[in-house]
Amino acid sequence: MAVDANVLIYARIREELAKGISIKSAVEKGFQEAMSSIVDSNVTTIIAGLVLYFLGSGSVKGFAITLVIGILVSMFTALIVTKFIMRLAINAGLLNKLSHFRVKRG
């Protein structure tokens, strides 16, 4: 799930860059556009984890708790930490070319 969130964000950023907007705007819009898909998939997995917890016993409950904690941490890192680091990289000039996002404008 963590990889999927970052892949979704990256794909959305690339789509926005292909439209011709600035890198800074594309990153903001990319995160915005990917948020609903990320939250939806993670909430679905959390619901499955809760069902496992309340219907399971022993090690199944342990797995369910670990699953839910993992999903919450993954969502936090994808939506908060990654966005923060990307903003820092853009402001520092480390991500300032379209080639860094593998985008070519024709």
C-alpha positions as CSV (number, residue, x, y, z in Angstrom):
1,M,0.0,0.0,0.0
2,A,2.8,2.4,0.7
3,V,4.4,1.9,-2.7
4,D,1.0,2.3,-4.3
5,A,0.4,5.7,-2.7
6,N,3.7,7.0,-3.9
7,V,3.2,5.6,-7.4
8,L,-0.2,7.3,-7.5
9,I,1.2,10.6,-6.4
10,Y,4.1,10.4,-8.9
11,A,1.7,9.6,-11.7
12,R,-0.5,12.5,-10.9
13,I,2.4,14.9,-10.7
14,R,3.6,13.7,-14.1
15,E,0.1,14.2,-15.6
16,E,0.0,17.7,-14.3
17,L,3.5,18.5,-15.6
18,A,2.5,17.2,-19.0
19,K,-0.3,19.8,-19.0
20,G,2.4,22.5,-18.8
21,I,2.1,23.8,-15.3
22,S,5.0,24.6,-13.1
23,I,6.7,21.9,-11.0
24,K,5.7,23.5,-7.7
25,S,2.0,23.7,-8.8
26,A,2.2,20.2,-10.3
27,V,3.4,18.7,-7.0
28,E,0.6,20.4,-5.0
29,K,-2.0,19.4,-7.6
30,G,-0.6,15.9,-7.9
31,F,-0.9,15.3,-4.1
32,Q,-4.4,16.8,-4.2
33,E,-5.6,14.6,-7.0
34,A,-4.1,11.4,-5.6
35,M,-5.4,11.9,-2.0
36,S,-8.9,10.5,-2.6
37,S,-7.6,7.3,-4.2
38,I,-5.0,6.8,-1.4
39,V,-7.5,7.5,1.4
40,D,-10.1,5.3,-0.2
41,S,-7.9,2.3,-0.6
42,N,-6.4,2.7,2.9
43,V,-9.7,3.1,4.6
44,T,-10.9,-0.1,2.9
45,T,-7.9,-2.0,4.2
46,I,-8.4,-0.5,7.7
47,I,-12.0,-1.8,7.6
48,A,-10.8,-5.2,6.6
49,G,-8.3,-5.1,9.5
50,L,-11.0,-4.1,12.0
51,V,-13.2,-7.0,10.8
52,L,-10.3,-9.4,11.3
53,Y,-9.7,-8.0,14.7
54,F,-13.3,-8.3,15.9
55,L,-14.0,-11.7,14.3
56,G,-10.5,-13.2,14.7
57,S,-8.7,-14.7,17.7
58,G,-5.1,-14.9,18.9
59,S,-2.6,-14.3,16.1
60,V,-5.3,-13.1,13.7
61,K,-5.9,-10.2,16.1
62,G,-2.2,-9.5,16.3
63,F,-2.0,-9.4,12.5
64,A,-5.0,-7.1,12.3
65,I,-3.5,-4.6,14.7
66,T,-0.2,-4.7,12.9
67,L,-2.0,-4.2,9.6
68,V,-4.0,-1.2,10.8
69,I,-0.9,0.4,12.4
70,G,1.1,-0.2,9.2
71,I,-1.6,1.4,7.0
72,L,-1.9,4.4,9.3
73,V,1.9,5.0,9.3
74,S,2.0,4.4,5.5
75,M,-0.7,7.0,4.9
76,F,1.0,9.5,7.2
77,T,4.3,9.1,5.4
78,A,2.8,9.2,1.9
79,L,0.6,12.2,2.5
80,I,2.6,14.3,5.0
81,V,6.3,13.3,5.0
82,T,6.7,12.7,1.3
83,K,5.0,16.0,0.5
84,F,7.2,17.8,3.0
85,I,10.4,16.3,1.6
86,M,9.3,17.1,-2.0
87,R,8.6,20.7,-1.1
88,L,12.0,21.0,0.5
89,A,13.7,19.5,-2.5
90,I,11.8,21.8,-4.9
91,N,12.6,24.9,-2.8
92,A,16.3,23.9,-2.6
93,G,16.4,23.5,-6.3
94,L,17.0,19.7,-6.3
95,L,13.8,19.0,-8.2
96,N,13.7,21.8,-10.8
97,K,13.8,20.1,-14.1
98,L,11.1,18.1,-16.0
99,S,13.6,15.4,-16.6
100,H,13.7,14.7,-12.8
101,F,10.1,13.6,-13.2
102,R,10.7,11.8,-16.6
103,V,8.5,14.3,-18.4
104,K,9.1,15.7,-21.9
105,R,7.1,18.6,-23.3
106,G,6.7,18.4,-27.0
